[in-house]
Amino acid sequence: MNDLRVLVLIPARYASTRFPGKPLALISKKSMIQRVYENCSKIKTELINSTIAVVTDDDRIENHVQEFGGEVVRVDDDVPSGSERIALALERFYSDKTWDIVINVQGDEPLIESDLLSRLARYHHQSRFDMATVVKPQEINEDFRDPNKVKAVYSPLKGQCLYFSRASVPFDRDEAQSENWFLHIGIYSFRPQTLKEICTLESSFYEKREKLEQLRALENGYTIGAITTEMTLMGVDVPEDIEKLEGVLCDREKES
């Protein structure tokens, strides 16, 4: 399956309520968007027909990506989600090719590794699901109560995500606190037609309430499968996360 045609798009906006300029934030002297892009680009060693690009609406991000030699396209439209931004990029810049899978990688996942993307692409291509994503099993910890950490209500029996929430779900009625919960990792895999269809739909009730774009798909009857990972990943939500992330990178360097 090395001939899978995979388009990896990384939406990156400068504006952010919690962390303006986040894609250009330096993490151990290298910008976050460069770290994400370079890590994603390694997928080409496994899936040779892959293309990776940043999708932005900002001159500063566009210029920066060009400076480090990355591929970048502009989508300046005012859209409410990263998936809608990459859908426009697919239509305007990449519709001259036939893609098996389109992957949306959030630009604030600088620890993402390419083998996770290739595993997700292969899994999704062979599955019956409309979309696919990544979840990570977690023990009960402080992240379980953090609304910035999205929880997936994931069924291991079906390999399917039933819901996503910023709330602490599932609720442990008996307070056993012995079961894992699943952290959602900000990566989405689409079949191209599914991406186009979902982005023509109106924002849905729970999507607007939770501010989670994947809920639009679920509310409209689309299915979302998932693979699990134990990989060390850390999304950046607020400036304070940078110091934590640099600590993780420092520990990796000591181990290597």
C-alpha positions in Angstrom: 0.0 0.0 0.0 3.0 2.3 -0.5 1.2 3.7 -3.6 -1.5 5.3 -1.6 -2.1 8.9 -2.7 -2.2 10.9 0.5 -2.5 14.7 0.7 -1.5 16.1 4.1 -2.7 19.6 4.7 -1.8 21.7 7.8 -4.1 24.6 8.5 -2.3 27.5 10.2 -3.9 30.8 11.2 -2.1 33.6 12.9 -5.2 34.8 14.8 -6.0 32.8 17.9 -8.0 33.9 21.0 -5.8 32.0 23.4 -2.5 32.2 21.7 -2.1 34.8 18.8 0.8 33.9 16.4 0.9 30.4 17.7 2.3 28.8 14.4 5.3 31.1 14.6 6.0 30.5 18.3 9.6 29.2 18.8 10.1 25.8 20.4 13.8 25.3 21.2 14.7 27.9 18.5 12.5 26.4 15.7 9.0 27.5 15.0 6.0 25.3 15.8 4.8 25.2 12.2 8.3 24.2 10.9 8.4 21.3 13.4 4.9 20.1 12.3 5.7 20.4 8.6 9.1 18.6 8.8 7.7 15.8 10.9 4.8 15.3 8.5 7.1 15.4 5.5 8.8 12.2 6.6 5.6 10.3 5.5 7.1 10.4 2.0 9.6 7.7 3.0 6.6 5.3 3.5 4.0 6.6 1.2 5.9 8.0 -1.8 2.8 9.5 -3.4 2.2 11.9 -0.6 2.1 15.7 -0.7 2.4 18.0 2.3 1.4 21.6 2.5 0.6 24.4 4.9 -2.7 26.2 4.3 -2.7 29.7 5.7 -4.4 33.1 5.5 -1.5 35.1 6.8 1.5 36.8 5.0 3.8 36.1 8.0 3.1 32.4 8.1 3.3 32.1 4.3 6.7 33.9 4.1 8.1 31.8 7.0 7.1 28.5 5.4 8.7 29.6 2.1 11.8 30.6 4.0 12.4 27.1 5.4 11.5 25.5 2.0 8.1 24.2 2.7 5.0 24.1 0.4 2.3 26.6 1.3 -1.0 27.8 -0.2 -3.2 30.7 0.6 -6.9 30.4 1.6 -7.9 33.8 2.8 -11.7 33.0 3.2 -13.2 33.6 6.6 -14.2 30.0 7.5 -15.0 28.6 10.9 -12.9 25.5 10.9 -9.6 24.0 9.7 -11.4 21.3 7.8 -13.3 24.0 5.7 -10.0 25.7 5.0 -8.3 22.5 3.7 -11.5 21.7 1.7 -11.0 25.0 -0.2 -7.3 24.3 -0.6 -8.1 20.8 -2.0 -10.6 22.4 -4.5 -8.4 25.3 -5.6 -4.9 23.9 -5.6 -4.9 20.1 -5.6 -8.0 19.0 -7.6 -5.9 18.2 -10.6 -4.9 14.9 -8.9 -6.9 12.0 -7.5 -6.3 11.5 -3.8 -7.2 8.4 -1.8 -7.0 10.2 1.5 -6.8 13.8 2.7 -5.3 14.3 6.2 -5.9 17.4 8.3 -3.0 17.8 10.8 -3.6 20.6 13.3 -0.7 23.0 13.2 -0.3 22.9 17.0 0.9 19.2 17.3 4.7 19.6 17.0 5.4 16.2 18.4 3.5 14.4 15.6 5.4 11.7 13.8 5.0 10.6 10.2 4.6 6.9 11.0 1.4 7.7 12.8 0.0 9.5 9.7 0.9 6.6 7.4 -0.7 4.1 9.8 -3.8 6.3 10.0 -4.0 6.6 6.1 -3.7 2.8 5.6 -6.2 2.1 8.3 -8.8 4.5 6.9 -8.3 3.4 3.3 -9.1 -0.2 4.3 -12.0 0.7 6.7 -15.7 1.4 6.1 -15.6 4.7 8.1 -16.3 8.0 6.5 -13.6 9.7 8.6 -10.8 8.5 10.8 -8.8 10.1 13.7 -6.4 9.3 16.5 -7.1 8.7 20.2 -4.8 8.1 23.1 -5.8 6.1 26.2 -5.2 8.0 29.4 -5.5 7.3 33.1 -7.6 9.7 35.2 -5.4 12.8 35.6 -5.7 16.6 35.6 -6.1 16.6 31.8 -9.4 14.8 32.2 -10.9 18.0 33.8 -9.2 20.4 31.3 -11.6 21.8 28.7 -8.7 22.4 26.4 -8.1 18.6 26.2 -10.8 17.0 24.1 -12.2 13.7 25.2 -13.3 11.1 22.7 -16.1 8.7 23.7 -14.4 5.8 21.8 -15.7 2.2 21.5 -12.8 -0.2 21.3 -15.4 -2.9 20.3 -16.1 -1.1 17.1 -13.0 1.0 16.7 -15.4 4.0 16.4 -15.8 7.4 18.1 -19.3 8.0 19.3 -18.9 11.6 20.6 -16.3 14.2 21.5 -16.4 16.7 24.3 -14.5 19.2 26.3 -16.3 17.9 29.4 -15.0 15.1 31.6 -16.6 12.2 29.8 -17.5 9.4 30.3 -18.8 10.1 33.7 -17.7 7.5 36.3 -20.9 7.0 38.3 -19.4 4.5 40.7 -16.2 6.5 41.2 -14.1 3.5 40.5 -11.6 5.6 38.6 -10.1 2.5 37.2 -11.0 2.9 33.5 -9.0 4.8 31.0 -10.4 7.7 29.1 -9.4 8.6 25.5 -7.7 11.9 24.6 -8.5 13.1 21.1 -5.4 13.9 19.0 -6.0 16.7 16.5 -5.6 14.7 13.3 -8.5 13.9 10.8 -8.4 11.6 7.8 -11.0 12.2 5.1 -12.1 10.5 2.0 -12.0 13.5 -0.4 -15.8 13.3 -1.2 -16.6 13.1 2.4 -14.6 16.2 3.2 -16.4 18.1 0.4 -19.8 17.0 1.7 -19.3 17.8 5.3 -18.0 21.3 4.5 -21.2 22.1 2.6 -23.3 21.4 5.7 -24.4 24.1 8.2 -22.7 24.3 11.6 -24.5 21.9 13.9 -26.0 22.3 17.4 -23.3 20.5 19.4 -20.5 21.7 17.1 -21.4 25.3 18.0 -21.9 24.5 21.7 -18.6 22.5 22.2 -16.7 24.4 19.5 -15.6 21.1 18.0 -15.8 20.8 14.3 -15.9 17.0 14.2 -19.4 17.0 15.9 -20.9 18.3 12.6 -20.0 15.1 11.0 -21.4 12.9 13.8 -24.6 14.9 14.0 -25.2 14.4 10.2 -24.7 10.7 10.4 -21.1 10.3 9.2 -19.0 7.7 11.0 -15.6 8.4 12.5 -13.2 5.5 13.1 -10.0 5.8 15.1 -6.6 4.2 15.7 -5.0 4.3 19.2 -1.5 5.5 20.0 0.8 5.5 22.9 3.0 8.1 21.2 4.1 11.1 23.3 2.1 13.9 21.9 1.3 17.3 23.2 -0.9 19.9 21.6 -0.1 23.6 22.3 -3.2 25.5 23.5 -1.7 28.4 25.5 1.7 30.1 25.7 2.5 28.2 29.0 2.5 24.9 27.0 5.7 25.9 25.2 7.9 25.5 28.3 6.3 22.0 28.9 7.0 21.0 25.3 10.6 22.1 25.4 11.0 20.0 28.5 9.7 16.9 26.6 12.1 17.7 23.7 15.0 18.1 26.1 14.2 14.7 27.7 14.1 13.1 24.2 17.5 14.5 23.3 19.0 13.1 26.6 17.6 9.6 25.7 18.9 9.6 22.2 
